[in-house]
Amino acid sequence: MDKNECKNLNGTCVSKDSKFSVMHEGKRHDNCSCSIQERHYESFSQKARELLFSVQYSCENKTFSNRL
């Protein structure tokens, strides 16, 4: 997946510059854009570093993330 691209919640690929609507917890949010967030965290049980990607959606009145 390109850094400039992420999927909206309907599974459609969108560029981070395009605006789209997202349904989240039963509510519709307009003018959303998205970006990919990378987070490193270490798991003590596995003694392994894991890299988690999540998509952050920024909408008119709400920001939320989805794990990939």
DSSP file (Angstrom, degrees, kcal/mol; ACC not computed):
  #  RESIDUE AA STRUCTURE BP1 BP2  ACC     N-H-->O    O-->H-N    N-H-->O    O-->H-N    TCO  KAPPA ALPHA  PHI   PSI    X-CA   Y-CA   Z-CA
    1    1 A M              0   0    0      0, 0.0     2,-0.1     0, 0.0     5,-0.0   0.000 360.0 360.0 360.0 130.7    0.0    0.0    0.0
    2    2 A D    >   -     0   0    0      1,-0.1     3,-1.8     2,-0.1     0, 0.0  -0.381 360.0-123.9 -67.9 145.2    1.3    3.4   -1.0
    3    3 A K  T 3  S+     0   0    0      1,-0.3    33,-0.5    -2,-0.1    -1,-0.1   0.810 112.7  52.6 -57.7 -30.8    2.0    5.8    1.8
    4    4 A N  T 3  S+     0   0    0     31,-0.1    12,-2.5    11,-0.1     2,-0.4   0.377 105.8  66.5 -88.9   5.9   -0.3    8.3    0.1
    5    5 A E  E <   +A   15   0A   0     -3,-1.8     2,-0.3    10,-0.2    10,-0.2  -0.962  52.2 160.4-129.6 141.6   -3.1    5.9   -0.2
    6    6 A C  E     -A   14   0A   0      8,-2.1     8,-2.4    -2,-0.4     2,-0.3  -0.978  38.4-102.0-151.0 166.1   -5.3    4.1    2.3
    7    7 A K  E     -A   13   0A   0     -2,-0.3     6,-0.2     6,-0.2     2,-0.1  -0.658  26.2-137.1 -90.4 140.3   -8.7    2.4    2.2
    8    8 A N    >   -     0   0    0      4,-2.7     3,-2.3    -2,-0.3    14,-0.1  -0.329  44.3 -87.7 -80.0 179.7  -11.8    4.0    3.5
    9    9 A L  T 3  S+     0   0    0      1,-0.3    -1,-0.1     2,-0.1    13,-0.1   0.653 128.0  61.2 -71.3 -12.0  -14.1    1.9    5.6
   10   10 A N  T 3  S-     0   0    0      2,-0.1    -1,-0.3     0, 0.0     3,-0.1   0.432 119.5-108.4 -88.1   1.7  -15.9    0.6    2.5
   11   11 A G  S <  S+     0   0    0     -3,-2.3     2,-0.4     1,-0.3    -2,-0.1   0.539  74.2 138.9  86.7   6.0  -12.6   -0.9    1.3
   12   12 A T        -     0   0    0      1,-0.0    -4,-2.7    -4,-0.0     2,-0.3  -0.683  54.6-122.9 -86.0 136.1  -12.1    1.6   -1.5
   13   13 A C  E     +A    7   0A   0     -2,-0.4     2,-0.3    -6,-0.2    -6,-0.2  -0.610  36.0 176.9 -77.3 135.3   -8.7    3.0   -2.0
   14   14 A V  E     -A    6   0A   0     -8,-2.4    -8,-2.1    -2,-0.3     2,-0.2  -0.967  29.7-117.7-134.4 151.1   -8.5    6.7   -1.8
   15   15 A S  E >   -A    5   0A   0     -2,-0.3     3,-1.4   -10,-0.2   -10,-0.2  -0.569  31.4-114.5 -84.1 157.6   -5.6    9.1   -2.0
   16   16 A K  T 3  S+     0   0    0    -12,-2.5    18,-0.2     1,-0.3    -1,-0.1   0.692 114.6  58.2 -67.7 -14.6   -4.9   11.2    1.1
   17   17 A D  T 3  S+     0   0    0    -13,-0.3    -1,-0.3    16,-0.1     2,-0.2   0.667  89.6  85.6 -87.9 -16.2   -5.8   14.3   -0.9
   18   18 A S  S <  S-     0   0    0     -3,-1.4     2,-0.4    16,-0.1    16,-0.2  -0.587  72.4-135.1 -88.7 150.7   -9.3   13.2   -1.8
   19   19 A K        +     0   0    0     -2,-0.2     2,-0.3    14,-0.1    14,-0.2  -0.819  31.6 163.2-102.7 141.1  -12.3   13.8    0.5
   20   20 A F  E     -B   32   0B   0     12,-1.7    12,-3.0    -2,-0.4     2,-0.3  -0.930  35.9-104.6-148.3 170.2  -14.8   11.1    1.1
   21   21 A S  E     -     0   0B   0     -2,-0.3     2,-0.4    10,-0.2     9,-0.2  -0.794  30.2-164.8-102.4 145.9  -17.5   10.1    3.5
   22   22 A V  E     -B   29   0B   0      7,-2.5     7,-3.0    -2,-0.3     2,-0.6  -0.988  16.0-141.0-131.0 137.0  -17.1    7.4    6.1
   23   23 A M  E     +B   28   0B   0     -2,-0.4     2,-0.4     5,-0.2     5,-0.2  -0.878  28.9 174.6 -93.2 126.0  -19.7    5.5    8.2
   24   24 A H  E >   -B   27   0B   0      3,-3.1     3,-1.8    -2,-0.6    -2,-0.1  -0.970  66.0 -17.2-138.4 120.9  -18.3    5.0   11.7
   25   25 A E  T 3  S-     0   0    0     -2,-0.4    -1,-0.1     1,-0.3     3,-0.1   0.893 128.6 -51.7  50.8  44.1  -20.4    3.5   14.5
   26   26 A G  T 3  S+     0   0    0      1,-0.2     2,-0.4     0, 0.0    -1,-0.3   0.452 117.9 106.8  80.1  -0.6  -23.6    4.1   12.6
   27   27 A K  E <   -B   24   0B   0     -3,-1.8    -3,-3.1     2,-0.0     2,-0.5  -0.874  65.5-129.3-113.9 147.2  -22.9    7.8   11.9
   28   28 A R  E     -B   23   0B   0     -2,-0.4     2,-0.5    -5,-0.2    -5,-0.2  -0.799  20.3-166.6 -95.3 131.6  -21.9    9.3    8.6
   29   29 A H  E     -B   22   0B   0     -7,-3.0    -7,-2.5    -2,-0.5     3,-0.3  -0.971   8.3-155.5-119.1 131.7  -18.9   11.6    8.6
   30   30 A D  E     +     0   0B   0     -2,-0.5    30,-1.9    -9,-0.2    31,-0.2  -0.550  65.4  28.7-103.2 166.8  -18.2   13.9    5.7
   31   31 A N  E    S+     0   0B   0     -2,-0.2     2,-0.3     1,-0.2    -1,-0.2   0.889  79.2 168.3  54.8  45.2  -15.1   15.5    4.3
   32   32 A C  E     -B   20   0B   0    -12,-3.0   -12,-1.7    -3,-0.3     2,-0.3  -0.634  17.1-176.8 -88.8 146.6  -12.8   12.8    5.6
   33   33 A S  E     -C   58   0C   0     25,-2.0    25,-2.8    -2,-0.3     2,-0.3  -0.875  12.9-148.5-128.0 168.8   -9.2   12.3    4.6
   34   34 A C  E     -C   57   0C   0     -2,-0.3     2,-0.3    23,-0.2    23,-0.2  -0.961  14.1-175.0-141.2 156.9   -6.9    9.5    5.8
   35   35 A S  E     -C   56   0C   0     21,-2.0    21,-3.3    -2,-0.3     2,-0.5  -0.989  29.3-114.2-147.0 153.8   -3.3    8.8    6.6
   36   36 A I  E     -C   55   0C   0    -33,-0.5     2,-0.4    -2,-0.3    19,-0.2  -0.767  28.0-160.8 -91.2 128.8   -1.4    5.7    7.5
   37   37 A Q  E     -C   54   0C   0     17,-3.5    17,-2.4    -2,-0.5     2,-0.5  -0.908   2.3-154.6-108.4 136.1    0.1    5.7   11.0
   38   38 A E  E     -C   53   0C   0     -2,-0.4     2,-0.4    15,-0.2    15,-0.2  -0.918  12.5-177.0-108.0 135.6    3.0    3.4   11.9
   39   39 A R  E     -C   52   0C   0     13,-2.7    13,-3.4    -2,-0.5     2,-0.5  -0.994  11.4-156.5-133.2 130.7    3.5    2.3   15.5
   40   40 A H  E     +C   51   0C   0     -2,-0.4     2,-0.3    11,-0.2    11,-0.2  -0.851  21.0 166.9 -97.5 135.2    6.3    0.2   16.9
   41   41 A Y  E     -C   50   0C   0      9,-2.4     9,-3.1    -2,-0.5     2,-0.5  -0.995  29.3-128.6-146.2 154.5    5.7   -1.7   20.0
   42   42 A E  E     -C   49   0C   0     -2,-0.3     2,-0.6     7,-0.2     7,-0.2  -0.829  13.2-145.8-104.0 131.8    7.5   -4.4   21.8
   43   43 A S  E  >> -C   48   0C   0      5,-2.6     4,-1.4    -2,-0.5     5,-1.1  -0.839   3.8-159.7 -95.4 121.6    5.7   -7.5   23.0
   44   44 A F  T  45S+     0   0    0     -2,-0.6    -1,-0.2     1,-0.2     5,-0.0   0.862  89.1  54.9 -71.7 -34.3    7.2   -8.8   26.2
   45   45 A S  T  45S+     0   0    0      1,-0.2    -1,-0.2    -3,-0.1    -2,-0.0   0.902 121.4  28.5 -66.9 -39.2    5.8  -12.3   25.8
   46   46 A Q  T  45S-     0   0    0      2,-0.2    -1,-0.2     0, 0.0    -2,-0.2   0.565  95.1-137.3 -96.9  -8.0    7.4  -12.8   22.4
   47   47 A K  T  <5 +     0   0    0     -4,-1.4     2,-0.4     1,-0.2    -3,-0.2   0.904  63.1 128.5  50.0  43.6   10.3  -10.5   22.9
   48   48 A A  E   < -C   43   0C   0     -5,-1.1    -5,-2.6    -7,-0.0     2,-0.5  -0.950  62.7-124.6-129.5 147.0    9.6   -9.2   19.4
   49   49 A R  E     -C   42   0C   0     -2,-0.4     2,-0.4    -7,-0.2    -7,-0.2  -0.777  29.9-162.2 -88.0 132.3    9.2   -5.8   18.0
   50   50 A E  E     -C   41   0C   0     -9,-3.1    -9,-2.4    -2,-0.5     2,-0.6  -0.902  11.2-148.0-116.5 146.5    5.9   -5.5   16.1
   51   51 A L  E     -C   40   0C   0     -2,-0.4     2,-0.5   -11,-0.2   -11,-0.2  -0.956  16.9-167.1-112.8 118.0    5.0   -2.9   13.6
   52   52 A L  E     -C   39   0C   0    -13,-3.4   -13,-2.7    -2,-0.6     2,-0.5  -0.873   4.4-157.9-106.5 136.1    1.3   -2.0   13.6
   53   53 A F  E     +C   38   0C   0     -2,-0.5    15,-2.7   -15,-0.2     2,-0.3  -0.919  14.6 175.2-107.7 137.5   -0.2    0.1   10.9
   54   54 A S  E     -CD  37  67C   0    -17,-2.4   -17,-3.5    -2,-0.5     2,-0.5  -0.972  27.5-127.0-134.7 157.5   -3.4    1.9   11.5
   55   55 A V  E     -CD  36  66C   0     11,-3.2    11,-2.1    -2,-0.3     2,-0.6  -0.892  19.5-154.4-101.6 127.5   -5.4    4.3    9.3
   56   56 A Q  E     -CD  35  65C   0    -21,-3.3   -21,-2.0    -2,-0.5     2,-0.5  -0.905   7.0-158.9-103.3 125.5   -6.3    7.6   10.8
   57   57 A Y  E     -CD  34  64C   0      7,-3.5     7,-1.9    -2,-0.6     2,-0.6  -0.872   3.3-164.3-102.0 131.4   -9.3    9.3    9.5
   58   58 A S  E     +CD  33  63C   0    -25,-2.8   -25,-2.0    -2,-0.5     5,-0.2  -0.957  18.5 171.0-116.7 114.3   -9.8   13.0    9.9
   59   59 A C        -     0   0    0      3,-3.1     3,-0.2    -2,-0.6   -28,-0.2  -0.569  49.7 -86.8-115.0 178.4  -13.3   14.2    9.3
   60   60 A E  S    S+     0   0    0    -30,-1.9   -29,-0.1     1,-0.2     3,-0.1   0.899 122.5   8.4 -53.2 -44.5  -15.1   17.5    9.8
   61   61 A N  S    S+     0   0    0    -31,-0.2     2,-0.3     1,-0.1    -1,-0.2   0.242 126.5  43.5-126.9  14.8  -16.0   16.7   13.4
   62   62 A K        -     0   0    0     -3,-0.2    -3,-3.1     2,-0.0     2,-0.4  -0.988  49.9-159.4-159.8 146.8  -14.2   13.6   14.3
   63   63 A T  E     +D   58   0C   0     -2,-0.3     2,-0.3    -5,-0.2    -5,-0.2  -0.999  27.0 157.2-125.8 132.5  -10.9   11.8   14.1
   64   64 A F  E     -D   57   0C   0     -7,-1.9    -7,-3.5    -2,-0.4     2,-0.3  -0.968  26.4-134.2-150.4 165.8  -10.6    8.1   14.6
   65   65 A S  E     -D   56   0C   0     -2,-0.3     2,-0.4    -9,-0.2    -9,-0.2  -0.872   5.4-160.1-125.2 154.8   -8.3    5.2   13.7
   66   66 A N  E     -D   55   0C   0    -11,-2.1   -11,-3.2    -2,-0.3     2,-0.2  -1.000  24.4-124.7-130.6 130.6   -8.7    1.7   12.4
   67   67 A R  E      D   54   0C   0     -2,-0.4   -13,-0.3   -13,-0.3   -15,-0.0  -0.500 360.0 360.0 -69.7 144.6   -6.1   -1.0   12.7
   68   68 A L              0   0    0    -15,-2.7   -14,-0.1    -2,-0.2    -1,-0.1   0.432 360.0 360.0 -90.8 360.0   -5.0   -2.5    9.4
